[in-house]
Amino acid sequence: MTGPEHYREAEQLLAYIEDGAYRDRMHLSEAAEHSIAARAQVHATLALAAATALAGERLPFGDFAAWNEVAGVPAPNTKAVNGRG
């Protein structure tokens, strides 16, 4: 998994345990919720490690865009970024 994929997975796992309807439908026990939360924490930690490892690096645009997408940052105007806007 890439850093952004770990980030998304952590968000999805947390959404499962925060969604009361999902918890009820899946009959999640407290132990199961704790297990899902632990998995979310591992994915969040791996996402942080990936982002930290890339800090200060010039990211290829695809990687930069993937991190911005998971962070909820709007896509830049590519004309302005390329100096043509």
Backbone as ProteinMPNN parsed JSONL, in Angstrom:
{"seq_chain_A": "MTGPEHYREAEQLLAYIEDGAYRDRMHLSEAAEHSIAARAQVHATLALAAATALAGERLPFGDFAAWNEVAGVPAPNTKAVNGRG", "coords_chain_A": {"N_chain_A": [[0.835, -1.177, 0.0], [0.385, 2.293, -0.639], [1.365, 5.407, 0.95], [-0.868, 7.296, 0.86], [-2.897, 5.393, 0.441], [-2.824, 3.928, 2.82], [-3.655, 5.949, 4.534], [-6.296, 6.429, 3.634], [-7.409, 3.906, 4.224], [-7.22, 3.859, 7.019], [-9.016, 5.933, 7.619], [-11.406, 4.784, 6.636], [-11.703, 2.507, 8.263], [-12.034, 3.693, 10.777], [-14.415, 5.014, 10.266], [-16.177, 2.867, 10.134], [-16.381, 1.992, 12.849], [-17.39, 4.233, 14.004], [-19.857, 4.495, 12.918], [-22.935, 4.002, 13.947], [-25.106, 2.503, 12.902], [-23.801, 0.647, 11.273], [-22.308, -0.717, 13.207], [-24.398, -1.868, 14.688], [-25.636, -3.457, 12.728], [-23.591, -5.228, 12.085], [-23.194, -6.381, 14.465], [-21.053, -5.764, 16.234], [-18.755, -6.465, 18.74], [-17.376, -5.021, 21.737], [-14.71, -5.721, 21.868], [-14.2, -6.31, 19.18], [-14.532, -3.773, 18.049], [-12.366, -2.486, 19.258], [-10.292, -3.893, 18.078], [-10.594, -3.172, 15.376], [-10.127, -0.437, 15.639], [-7.446, -0.528, 16.421], [-6.281, -1.563, 14.092], [-6.828, 0.58, 12.398], [-5.214, 2.494, 13.591], [-2.659, 1.431, 13.082], [-2.571, 1.636, 10.259], [-2.784, 4.435, 10.041], [-0.393, 5.181, 11.269], [1.466, 4.054, 9.493], [0.882, 5.589, 7.242], [1.68, 8.093, 8.17], [4.398, 7.577, 8.547], [5.173, 7.159, 5.892], [4.627, 9.695, 4.789], [6.369, 11.26, 6.292], [8.822, 10.205, 5.523], [8.951, 11.164, 2.972], [9.142, 13.844, 3.304], [10.417, 16.952, 2.423], [11.337, 16.014, 0.031], [11.184, 16.278, -3.541], [8.242, 15.642, -4.806], [6.902, 13.5, -7.32], [4.325, 14.651, -9.524], [2.012, 13.019, -9.524], [2.175, 11.617, -7.076], [2.157, 13.774, -5.298], [-0.376, 14.805, -5.856], [-1.945, 12.632, -5.008], [-1.497, 12.613, -2.22], [-2.534, 15.137, -1.583], [-5.194, 14.742, -2.297], [-6.163, 12.808, -0.416], [-5.855, 14.304, 1.834], [-7.715, 16.199, 1.497], [-7.212, 18.502, 0.07], [-7.847, 20.912, -2.379], [-7.388, 20.335, -5.899], [-4.63, 21.815, -7.576], [-4.609, 24.622, -9.849], [-3.514, 23.685, -12.83], [-2.468, 25.197, -14.925], [-1.626, 27.542, -13.68], [0.275, 26.456, -11.944], [2.165, 25.503, -13.736], [3.161, 27.828, -14.668], [1.8, 29.09, -16.672], [-0.532, 30.403, -16.244]], "CA_chain_A": [[0.0, 0.0, 0.0], [1.079, 3.575, -0.598], [0.998, 6.238, 2.083], [-2.257, 7.73, 0.754], [-3.796, 4.242, 0.605], [-2.892, 3.666, 4.264], [-4.465, 7.027, 5.109], [-7.707, 6.13, 3.303], [-7.824, 2.709, 4.961], [-7.431, 4.275, 8.41], [-10.281, 6.681, 7.663], [-12.533, 3.868, 6.436], [-11.854, 1.669, 9.454], [-12.613, 4.525, 11.822], [-15.812, 5.277, 9.911], [-16.958, 1.685, 10.504], [-16.689, 1.912, 14.273], [-18.146, 5.426, 14.381], [-21.187, 4.381, 12.319], [-23.777, 3.196, 14.823], [-25.9, 1.556, 12.117], [-22.899, -0.432, 10.862], [-22.013, -1.507, 14.409], [-25.579, -2.669, 15.016], [-25.844, -4.436, 11.661], [-22.526, -6.227, 12.129], [-23.155, -6.904, 15.841], [-19.67, -5.675, 16.69], [-18.499, -6.449, 20.178], [-16.407, -3.999, 22.13], [-13.388, -6.238, 21.487], [-14.07, -6.143, 17.731], [-14.316, -2.343, 17.812], [-10.985, -2.186, 19.649], [-9.429, -4.484, 17.055], [-10.682, -2.312, 14.191], [-9.436, 0.809, 15.975], [-6.01, -0.817, 16.399], [-5.893, -1.647, 12.673], [-6.84, 1.95, 11.882], [-4.015, 3.16, 14.119], [-1.497, 0.935, 12.331], [-2.596, 2.266, 8.93], [-2.474, 5.857, 10.209], [1.038, 5.269, 11.561], [2.184, 3.794, 8.243], [0.695, 6.768, 6.391], [2.551, 9.125, 8.72], [5.79, 7.199, 8.241], [5.402, 7.409, 4.463], [4.666, 11.143, 4.573], [7.591, 11.754, 6.916], [9.956, 9.771, 4.69], [8.96, 11.972, 1.757], [9.258, 15.263, 3.647], [11.581, 17.602, 1.839], [11.604, 15.482, -1.309], [10.339, 16.781, -4.629], [7.369, 14.533, -5.177], [6.288, 13.503, -8.646], [3.006, 15.26, -9.432], [1.009, 12.011, -9.172], [2.256, 11.38, -5.631], [1.719, 15.017, -4.659], [-1.832, 14.863, -6.025], [-2.555, 11.588, -4.174], [-1.482, 13.08, -0.829], [-3.484, 16.244, -1.474], [-6.558, 14.204, -2.377], [-6.569, 12.205, 0.86], [-5.872, 15.359, 2.847], [-8.836, 17.09, 1.198], [-6.727, 19.745, -0.523], [-8.302, 21.015, -3.779], [-6.356, 20.207, -6.925], [-4.176, 23.135, -8.027], [-4.815, 25.005, -11.24], [-2.264, 23.252, -13.448], [-1.908, 26.275, -15.732], [-0.898, 28.443, -12.773], [1.414, 25.721, -11.429], [3.159, 25.389, -14.798], [3.6, 29.155, -15.071], [1.083, 29.544, -17.873], [-1.865, 30.873, -15.902]], "C_chain_A": [[0.887, 1.25, 0.0], [0.661, 4.334, 0.652], [-0.445, 6.72, 2.009], [-3.255, 6.578, 0.906], [-3.921, 3.857, 2.08], [-3.79, 4.702, 4.948], [-5.951, 6.758, 4.879], [-8.228, 4.938, 4.104], [-8.083, 3.047, 6.43], [-8.741, 5.026, 8.549], [-11.486, 5.754, 7.546], [-12.767, 2.998, 7.666], [-12.467, 2.461, 10.602], [-14.087, 4.821, 11.539], [-16.697, 4.093, 10.283], [-17.344, 1.701, 11.978], [-17.438, 3.151, 14.762], [-19.582, 5.38, 13.866], [-22.036, 3.436, 13.162], [-24.578, 2.152, 14.082], [-25.04, 0.371, 11.675], [-22.603, -1.342, 12.055], [-23.174, -2.427, 14.754], [-25.788, -3.792, 14.005], [-24.826, -5.568, 11.739], [-22.402, -6.869, 13.519], [-21.722, -6.907, 16.382], [-19.599, -5.639, 18.209], [-17.516, -5.314, 20.474], [-14.996, -4.433, 21.73], [-13.157, -6.071, 19.983], [-13.83, -4.679, 17.38], [-12.882, -1.95, 18.153], [-10.0, -2.727, 18.61], [-9.425, -3.629, 15.782], [-9.96, -0.999, 14.441], [-7.921, 0.614, 15.953], [-5.499, -0.922, 14.962], [-5.852, -0.263, 12.055], [-5.587, 2.694, 12.334], [-2.76, 2.715, 13.381], [-1.447, 1.585, 10.951], [-2.258, 3.75, 9.024], [-0.983, 6.049, 10.471], [1.866, 5.027, 10.301], [2.043, 4.96, 7.27], [1.604, 7.895, 6.864], [4.013, 8.833, 8.415], [6.11, 7.481, 6.772], [5.514, 8.904, 4.183], [5.949, 11.737, 5.136], [8.806, 11.405, 6.071], [10.074, 10.634, 3.44], [9.138, 13.457, 2.032], [10.549, 15.835, 3.07], [11.951, 17.093, 0.464], [10.725, 16.204, -2.328], [9.521, 15.604, -5.119], [6.966, 14.629, -6.638], [4.848, 13.999, -8.503], [1.936, 14.255, -9.029], [0.994, 11.716, -7.683], [1.762, 12.592, -4.855], [0.198, 15.111, -4.708], [-2.526, 13.831, -5.139], [-2.592, 12.02, -2.712], [-2.483, 14.22, -0.639], [-4.918, 15.746, -1.483], [-6.998, 13.625, -1.033], [-6.618, 13.232, 1.982], [-7.003, 16.355, 2.608], [-8.413, 18.432, 0.633], [-7.203, 19.804, -1.978], [-7.121, 20.913, -4.749], [-5.94, 21.601, -7.391], [-4.551, 23.373, -9.483], [-3.512, 24.701, -11.962], [-1.65, 24.324, -14.344], [-1.093, 27.222, -14.858], [0.352, 27.764, -12.242], [2.533, 25.664, -12.468], [3.621, 26.758, -15.309], [2.89, 29.69, -16.294], [-0.258, 30.174, -17.523], [-1.948, 32.209, -15.349]], "O_chain_A": [[1.983, 1.257, 0.561], [-0.288, 3.945, 1.333], [-1.186, 6.578, 2.981], [-4.344, 6.774, 1.445], [-5.006, 3.499, 2.537], [-4.583, 4.367, 5.828], [-6.76, 6.847, 5.802], [-9.353, 4.961, 4.601], [-9.057, 2.573, 7.015], [-9.498, 4.788, 9.49], [-12.471, 5.914, 8.267], [-13.911, 2.779, 8.063], [-13.326, 1.951, 11.32], [-14.905, 4.873, 12.458], [-17.839, 4.281, 10.701], [-18.5, 1.454, 12.321], [-18.055, 3.117, 15.826], [-20.431, 6.142, 14.327], [-21.873, 2.217, 13.098], [-24.727, 1.029, 14.565], [-25.494, -0.773, 11.7], [-22.64, -2.568, 11.942], [-22.982, -3.601, 15.07], [-26.08, -4.93, 14.373], [-25.157, -6.727, 11.489], [-21.605, -7.786, 13.719], [-21.244, -7.91, 16.913], [-20.303, -4.87, 18.865], [-16.914, -4.736, 19.569], [-14.186, -3.61, 21.304], [-12.053, -5.733, 19.557], [-13.014, -4.376, 16.51], [-12.255, -1.177, 17.428], [-8.995, -2.085, 18.306], [-8.372, -3.396, 15.187], [-9.259, -0.498, 13.563], [-7.191, 1.501, 15.511], [-4.415, -0.43, 14.648], [-4.951, 0.044, 11.275], [-4.976, 3.43, 11.56], [-1.891, 3.535, 13.086], [-0.386, 2.038, 10.522], [-1.525, 4.272, 8.183], [-0.378, 6.985, 9.947], [2.858, 5.719, 10.068], [2.989, 5.283, 6.551], [2.229, 8.575, 6.05], [4.774, 9.735, 8.067], [7.188, 7.982, 6.45], [6.389, 9.335, 3.431], [6.548, 12.621, 4.523], [9.716, 12.22, 5.921], [11.169, 10.815, 2.909], [9.272, 14.248, 1.098], [11.626, 15.259, 3.221], [12.798, 17.684, -0.204], [9.642, 16.682, -1.992], [10.038, 14.689, -5.761], [6.715, 15.724, -7.142], [4.222, 13.786, -7.464], [1.035, 14.599, -8.264], [-0.074, 11.579, -7.086], [1.035, 12.454, -3.871], [-0.439, 15.458, -3.714], [-3.582, 14.116, -4.575], [-3.599, 11.819, -2.032], [-3.198, 14.256, 0.362], [-5.764, 16.268, -0.758], [-8.097, 13.923, -0.564], [-7.338, 13.053, 2.965], [-7.226, 17.251, 3.421], [-9.168, 19.401, 0.707], [-6.99, 18.856, -2.734], [-6.01, 21.35, -4.45], [-6.789, 22.472, -7.58], [-4.78, 22.432, -10.243], [-2.509, 25.379, -11.739], [-0.43, 24.358, -14.51], [-0.005, 27.652, -15.243], [1.388, 28.413, -12.098], [3.711, 25.764, -12.123], [4.384, 26.837, -16.272], [3.349, 30.662, -16.894], [-1.05, 30.456, -18.422], [-3.04, 32.679, -15.033]]}, "name": "protein", "num_of_chains": 1, "seq": "MTGPEHYREAEQLLAYIEDGAYRDRMHLSEAAEHSIAARAQVHATLALAAATALAGERLPFGDFAAWNEVAGVPAPNTKAVNGRG"}
